[in-house]
């Protein structure tokens, strides 16, 4: 019983300490433009001149148009993975999301 409580507390602490959005020194989602990813169907690196802070992270965009589109509804373009990362952290696996396709 004590072991189960200890494990439950560890799980709760590991899940609550994760930031809402995965961020590196390059910014949210490693500096890629989240809007361009959907519009162009490929990863596009954002530019610092088209950036803003949202949800504790700095987001970069490749053009003024994608910047404006995101400002209208930022949560629509934000990654929806944080709950899964919490679950995966229970397995002691450190995954970093990337817009680049994996190995074939």
C-alpha positions in Angstrom: 0.0 0.0 0.0 2.8 2.5 0.9 4.6 1.6 -2.3 1.4 2.4 -4.3 1.0 5.8 -2.6 4.7 6.6 -3.2 4.4 5.7 -6.9 1.2 7.8 -7.2 2.9 10.8 -5.6 5.9 10.4 -8.0 3.5 10.3 -11.0 1.7 13.4 -9.8 4.9 15.3 -9.3 6.4 14.3 -12.6 3.2 15.4 -14.5 2.8 18.7 -12.7 6.4 19.9 -13.2 6.3 19.6 -17.0 5.9 23.0 -18.8 2.7 23.3 -20.8 4.6 23.6 -24.2 7.9 22.0 -25.0 10.4 24.8 -25.4 14.1 24.9 -26.3 16.5 27.9 -26.6 15.1 28.3 -30.1 11.6 28.8 -28.8 8.4 26.7 -28.8 8.5 23.6 -31.0 12.2 24.3 -31.6 11.6 27.6 -33.5 9.4 26.2 -36.2 6.3 28.0 -37.5 3.2 26.1 -36.3 0.9 27.8 -38.8 3.1 27.2 -41.8 3.4 23.5 -40.9 -0.4 23.2 -41.6 -0.5 25.5 -44.6 2.6 24.2 -46.4 2.4 20.6 -45.2 6.1 20.7 -44.1 8.2 22.2 -41.3 9.2 25.8 -41.9 11.7 27.6 -39.6 10.3 30.7 -38.0 12.0 34.1 -37.8 12.7 36.1 -34.7 11.2 39.3 -36.2 7.8 37.5 -36.4 7.5 36.2 -32.9 5.4 36.6 -29.7 5.1 35.0 -26.3 2.1 32.8 -25.5 1.5 30.2 -22.8 5.0 30.7 -21.3 6.9 30.1 -24.6 8.2 32.3 -27.4 6.6 31.3 -30.8 8.3 32.1 -34.1 6.7 32.5 -37.5 8.0 32.5 -41.0 5.9 35.4 -42.3 3.7 38.2 -41.0 0.7 36.4 -42.4 1.3 33.2 -40.3 2.1 35.4 -37.3 -1.3 37.2 -37.6 -3.2 33.9 -38.2 -1.7 32.5 -35.0 -2.5 35.6 -32.9 -6.2 35.2 -33.8 -6.4 31.7 -32.3 -3.0 30.5 -30.8 -4.4 27.4 -29.1 -5.6 26.1 -32.5 -2.0 25.8 -33.7 -0.3 24.7 -30.4 0.8 21.1 -30.2 -1.6 18.8 -28.4 0.9 16.3 -26.9 1.7 17.3 -23.3 -0.6 14.8 -21.7 1.1 12.0 -23.7 4.5 13.2 -22.7 3.4 12.9 -19.0 2.3 9.3 -19.7 5.5 8.5 -21.5 7.5 10.0 -18.7 6.2 7.2 -16.5 8.1 4.8 -18.7 11.3 6.9 -18.2 11.5 7.8 -21.9 12.5 11.4 -22.8 10.9 12.3 -26.1 11.3 15.7 -27.8 8.6 16.4 -30.3 9.8 17.4 -33.7 8.0 18.5 -36.9 10.5 16.6 -39.0 9.4 13.2 -40.2 11.0 10.2 -38.6 13.1 7.5 -40.2 11.5 5.5 -43.0 
